[in-house]
């Protein structure tokens, strides 16, 4: 009887201790304050759905829950770095999700490694984010790479008969990453000619001169690297030109991270535009997708066609589940142990795909070229996959 009483007291004490354990925090350091942005909100949605699932299944480390805490970087590198330092000062934060803007992440690479704070990248695509020389590496990306985007855009162009391509890019780390990728592919493909590269600055109110320079140089199609603001400006300018002056546009996915469809408006109907993507909820029928779509309904989104910035939702969802598995492998909330464990996660049946091993000691991109495809905006604003020709 005494042993039974002691056992009951022990179980009560253990349950009470678990209940009082503080949640393990995951930070989001993203562009919440950028007017018209939907990328940070999509990342938050995907992460929260994953956290809800994990907590409903018992949490991590014998019952500790996960929770999100967010900071707005407004896509400004200095704010992003300041936010990272604040997250690092909070011992409850084990990792931080970034947003879509590659330049802020590229500039922060040294700081991330000085702070030894795991950064989970569900969107930013610049190649240098995961090809730096810092070891051990603290940046883990489940997203696109600019090189893959260029390969798929160029493949789509050549399948449609184009051989002379122009490149229109912003004068940023993201733009330079894409320019480097395009030039490397140009040198490797004797049938392809990158005839000219034109640059613009974020905040420019017109891209027409750069486009006309590419067209007059002989560009049959234009590879366009942009976010939603400049993207909408350019599409409106292009639609206003005579039809014979409009060449097809192949766009990186930055435009899908905000209110591009609403801002471009009817002009989209008059422009041949295709955009890079890595995931679509539309037509997804596997059990993981159906579970996530049911959860999304709780946030007032009743159709997969109405999900804004869908890649942000999908990538963040998978990244948080992978992080939770790493915490379990580490059996600790220590950041260094979790960093090591992220390289040891195996056999995760995710939303975007099944991951035999998302990250290894020499590979910090969980996706691959095989997940990348071209899509178009439908009449209702949904981003729909283009079937291979």
N, C-alpha and C positions, 0 to 999 in steps of 0.2 A: 504494500500500500504506500509506503514511504517513497519507494522508487517511482511508482506511478505519479505521485504528487510532484516529485522532483522533475520528472519528465514533462508533465503538463506545464509546470512553471517555466522550464527551459524553453518549451515550444512557444509559450506566450511571450516570453522575453525576446526570443528570436524574431517572432512575427512583429512585435512592437519595434524592435531595432530596424527591421527592414522597412516598416512603415515610416519611420522617422528619418531614414536615409535620404539625403537631399538628391534631387534629380541630377542626372548627368546632362550637361548642356552642350548643344551643338549651335555654333554661331552661324549667322548668315550676314555676310558683309557685301552688300550689293546696292544696285542703283535704284532704290525705292523712290528717291526724290526726283528722278528724271521725268519731266513732264511727258506723258504719252507712253512711258515704258510699261511693258507687261512681263518682261523677262524675270525680274526679281520676284514678282508676285507668283509667277509660274513655278519658280524654284522653291519658294516657300510652300506652295500647295503640294508639290510632289514630296517634299521632305516631311511635311506634317502628316500626310496620309501614311507614309512609311512609319513614322513615329507612333501614330495611333495603332497601327497593326502590331508593332513590336511591344508596346505597352500592354495591349490587350492580351498578348501571349505571355505575359509575365515579366516583361522588361529585360534587363541585362544584369549580370552580376548578382544573381539570387534576389531578384525582385526590384532593383532600382529602375526607376522610369527615366525616359529620355524627354528632353524639352528643348524647344527652339528659343533662341534669343537673337534679335536682329539689330543691325546697325545700317544706317544709310550712308553709302560712300559718295552718292551723287555722281558717280563715274569719275571722281577726282582722285588721282593717285595719292596725294598727300592725306586726304581723308581716309582712304582705304588703309594706308599704313598706320595712321593714328588709331583707327578702329581695331586693327590687328593687335596693336600694343595693348589696348584696353581689354580685348578678349584674352590675350596672353596673361594679363595680370589677374584674371579670375581663374582660380584653380579648378573650378567646376567645369570649365569649357575644355573639351577634349579635342575638338576639331572645328574648322570653320569652312563653310561653303562660300565660294565667291560667286559673282554675277557674270554677265556676258561680256564686259568690256576688257578685252585682252590687254590694252596698254596699261591699265592700272595693275594688273597681275604681273606683267613683265617687269614693271618698275619695282615691284615689291619682292621679287624673287630673293634678293640678298636678305631682306628683313625677315621674311618667312623662315629662312634657315637660321638666322641669328636667334630668333625667338623659339625655334624648335616647336613650332605649332603646325600640326598637320592641316594642309589646305586641300579641300576637296573641290574639284573644278567640274561643275556640271554644264558649262557653256563655253567659256573663253577658249578660242581655237588657235591662237598664235602658236606656231611650232616651238619657239624657244621656251614656252612654259614648262615643257617636259623634256627638253633637250639641253638643259644647262649642265654644268659640271659640279654642282653641289652634291656632296655625299656625306652622310646618308641623305637621300632625297626626301623632302617633306611635302611634295606636291603630287597629288594623285588625281588624274583626269579621267572622267567618263564623259566624253564629248567628242566633237569633231577635231581634226587637225587641218590646218590650212592646206597642207600638201594633199590630203585626201579630197578636200573640197575642190581644189584645182583639177585634180585628176578626173573627178566625176563631171565637172563642168566641161572640161575640154573633151572628154569622151562623148558627152551629149552633143556638143557642137560638131564634132567630126562625124558622128552618126547621122547628123542632118546635112552633111556635105560641106561644112565650113572648113577651110584650111588657113585662112588669114584672120587672126583674132586680135582685138584690141583689149587693153587692160585699163580700167578706170578705178583708181584706188585712193584712199585717204592717206595723208601724210602723217601716219601714226605707226606705232610698232605693229599693229595688226595689218595695216596696208603694206608695210615693208615685208612682213612675213609672207603675205600673199604674192607680192611681186617676186620675191626670191623663189617661191615655189613655182610660179609660172615660168620664170626664166629657166629654171632647171629642167622643167618638162619640155620647154621649147628646144633646148639643146639636145635632149634625148630623143625627140621625135622629128625625123627628117621630113615628114609629111606636114608638119605643123609650122606655121610662122607667126610668132608674136610680133606684129608689125610696129607696135608703139605702145608706150605706157604713159598715161596722163594722170596727174596728181591733183587732188583738191584738198582743202582744209575743212575740218569739222566747223560748222557754222556758216559755210559758204551758202549764198542764196541763189546761186545758179551753177550748173555743171554743163551748160549747153556748149560753151566754147571748147571744153575738153572733149566732149562727145563728138562734135563736128570735126575736130582735129583727127580723131580716130577714124571716123567714117571717111574723110577725105584721103586718109592714108591708105584706105582700101580694106578696113575691117569689115568682115562679113558678119561677125557677131562680136558682142562686147562682153567681157568678163567684168562684172560690176561688184565692187566690195563696198558695202555701205550699211549704215544703220537706218532706222525708220525715217528720221527727219530728212536727211539728204536724199534718201531713196524716193520719198514721195515727191520732193521737189523735182528730181530728175525725171520721174515717170510722167509728171504733168508737162514738163518741157518737151519730152519726147513725143507725147501724144499730140501736142500742138503743131508738130512739124508735118509737112506733106508726107503722105504714106510712103512714097519712094525713098524718103530719107530716114525711115525708121528700120533699123536692123534689130534682130533678136537680141535680147538681153539675158545673160545667165548670171544670176545673183547669188552671192554668199548669203548665209541665213541671218545676218544681222538685222535685216528688214523685218523679220518675223518676230523680233523681240519687242515690238511696240505697236502703235496704232497706225501702221503703214497702210493697211487696207482702207481704213476710214479716211485717212489723210489723202491718199491717192485718188480715191473716189472713182468716178466714171472713166477717168483716163486709163485705168487698168485694162478696160475692154479694148482699147486701141493700141496696146503694146504687147508684143510677144515676149512674155516674161516667164522664166523658169527659175526656181530657187532650190538651193541645196537643203536637204533634211536628213535626219537619221532615224526618225521614228514617226509613226502615225497611229493614232488611236482609231482612225476610221477603218472599219472592216476588221479590226483585231478581235479575234474570237477565242483566244487561248484563256485559260483560267486566271492567270495573273492579270491580264488586261481587263477581263470582266470584273474581277474583284476591285481593281482600281477605279474603273468606270462607275461602279456602284458607290464607292466612297466619294467620288467627285460630285455625285448628285446631291450629297449633303451640303455642298457649297453652292448650290443653286445652278449648277451646270447640268442641264438635262440631256445633252447630246454630245457625242465626241466631236461633232463639227463645230461646236461652240467653245472648245477648249482653246484658250489663247496661249501662244508660245508653247505648243505641246512638247517640243523636245526638252524644254526646261523642266516640265513636270516629270517626264519619264526619266531623265537622267538623274535628277535629284532623288527621286524615289529609289532607284537602284543603288545610288551612292550611299544613302542612309542605311539601307539594309546591309550593304557590304561593311559599312562602319560598325554596325551593331555586331556582326559576326566577328569582326576584328577585336572588338572589346571583349567578347566572350573568349576568344582564343587567348588574348592577353591576360584574362582574368584580373584586369586592373583598369583603372581610369587614368593611369599614367600615360602621358602623351607619347613618350619615347617607346613604351611597350606597345601602344596601339599602332604607332607608325610601323614598327617591325611586323606586327600581326597583320597589317593590311597587305603585306606581301605573301601572307600564308593562307589567305582565304581561298577556298576551292569550292567548286561545284555549287555555285549559287544560281538557282533557276529564276532569273530576273524578268523584268518587264520588257526591256529592249531585246534581250537575248538570254540564253543560258551561258554563264561564264565558267569555263573549266578552272581558270585562275585569273581573276580580274587584273591583278598586278603581280609583278615579280621583281627581283632585285635589279633587273636591267630593262624592265618595261613598265612604264607608268601611265600608259594609255589603255583603258579597259576595252574601248571599242576598236574597230578596225575599218579598213576601206570597205569591207563587205556590207557594212550597215548603212553606207551613204547612198542616197538616191536623189533624183530630181523630182520636184513637185511644182504644182501651179496653184494660184488662188482661184477658187471657184466663185461663182456669182454671189454666194452667201458669205464669202470671206474665209471659208474653210480651206486648209492647205491640203491638197489632194495629190497623191503619188502619181507620177507619169509612168505609165506602163512602158517597159523597154520595147524599143522598135525592133 
